[in-house]
Amino acid sequence: MGNNGLQPAYVLHNRRYRESSLIVEFLTRDHGRVAALAKGVLGGKRPRQQLLQPFVPLLAAWRGLGELPTLTTIEAAGPLRLPRGNTLYCGLYVNELLLKLTQRGDPYSELFPAYALCLTELLQADNQNKHLEPALRRFEVRLLQELGLGMSLTHDQQGRPLEPALQYRYDFQSGPVVAGVGEYTVRGSTLIGLNTGEFANRQELLEARRLMRHVLAHHLGGQPLKSRELFRGSGGQGAAG
């Protein structure tokens, strides 16, 4: 893949390549997910190496065809506002979802701004001591929409508007179905909250997390999420999936 000019980007992941290089997975504005070889960044160019970490807004350029072009330019495009604590684990979770669910080179038009907004909302929630979960749920729903896997969150299987007080079973093929006795259920108000991105209470947040975990596990095909295990290992509860 060639590239003409600097491209807004974020690092999703990097791994060492030989003695002094990195293979870096980027999320870019116009090209979706791109992997590039960052030559020599471990060999003394410390400022450049520090830029190649997750959550830093960047401008990047690369050249070359094939699966692994060479990174030619990397610049900071904004302040270094690195997440910490639970916010860090949430950011790692979002990055892992992108790595596992997107394909390299697919230009998802709204995914880059949705990702940047998610990071901003996570940092703001952390600074204001608010719940991190609404930002995650909004991003999960938007990610599935961009992948063509969007959820039905306004009407039930029969085409009737969702009713906040009713209990529903979520079917992967047809969407919400009015639940029978003993079925795994979620309230209509929670589904409506997933559609609007706003949740009225803690119970809706818990139901939304449980449902999204179920839906994402289906689309991940059983792939485990390392970020979720890291979060649990840290003693954290909840937000990251």
URNORRA-V893964 format. One record per helix or strand of 3 or more residues. SS is the DSSP state (hx for helix, st for strand). FROM is the first residue (numbers start at 0). TO is the last residue. If there is no record, write none. Layout:
ss->SS from->FROM to->TO
ss->SS from->FROM to->TO
//
This chain:
ss->st from->6 to->16
ss->st from->20 to->27
ss->st from->31 to->37
ss->hx from->45 to->50
ss->st from->57 to->62
ss->st from->68 to->75
ss->hx from->84 to->100
ss->hx from->110 to->126
ss->hx from->132 to->145
ss->st from->166 to->170
ss->st from->174 to->177
ss->hx from->187 to->195
ss->hx from->201 to->219
ss->hx from->225 to->232
//
